[in-house]
Amino acid sequence: MLYVLTALKCEAAALEGLPGKHIVTGVGAFAAKALQNIDLESSDSVINIGCSAGLKGGCYLVNSVTDEDSGRRYYPDMLMGPVLPEAPLITSSSIVTDPKPGYLYDMEASLICAHAMKKLAPSRIAIVKAVSDDGSRRPSANEVTALLRGYRKEIEQIIEYFSREPETRDYMPLPDTVTEELRLTQYMKCEFEDLVHYCVVSGKNEKLNGILDEMRACGTLPVKDKRQGRRVLDEIFSRIR
């Protein structure tokens, strides 16, 4: 099953007629409650499509989602090729009026990722956001619908990609000692597990193992403390993605 999730009815209106089960989740606490009623299977896919705040216009495929309150980060799929430019996103629990350059902002993507990644690999999740405002004003419902309709062709390509059966790959799991070498906190461990899933579906296991071996050879691994582990984990992400 392909689930197409939007926060608002005016976003859903732009996607009428496209494949998938369409669900309007609402934002914040409303989204969290709505997600509890979506019982995912490992073969399902989830696409969150909607609008966001940002300083630069356009429509983007989100390559990382950061929950502003918890600091937890998620890394959705980046395997389908250059359908849209990529951008990082921050999910805030309140309306953002001063977005940082280079970042998108919404109020639901991290909640969707947290729910979906309990059952799905990151390769079965996508976040698509069109910039509707810079935080200084709230667009009307008609403006939101018209904005997303302008990117319908690209959205159709993404939905078509996620409508396919998920690929399966054989791989050798990483030893538990890697987590110890990186001195990962619990949510850093979850981030690393997401990256391992990504490497499995994208065929980058050898690249990941090569990076880890290189870090051991130059003394970067094992790390001395959790702060250094955070820096090293970020470096691994940047080299893989």
Buried (B, 14 or more C-beta within 10 A) or exposed (E): EBBBBBBBEBBBBBBEEBEBEBBBBBBBEBBBEBBEEBEBEEEBBBBBBBBBBBBBEEBBBBBBBBBBEEEBBBBBBBBBEEBBEEBBBBBBEEEBEEBEEEBBBBBBBBBBBBBBBEBBBBBBBBBBBBBBBBBEEEBEEEBBBBBBBEBEEBBBBBBBBBEEEBEEEEEEEBEEEBBEBBBBBEEBEBBBBBBBBBBBBBEBBEEBBEBBEEBEEEEBBBBEEEEBBBEBBEEBBEEBB
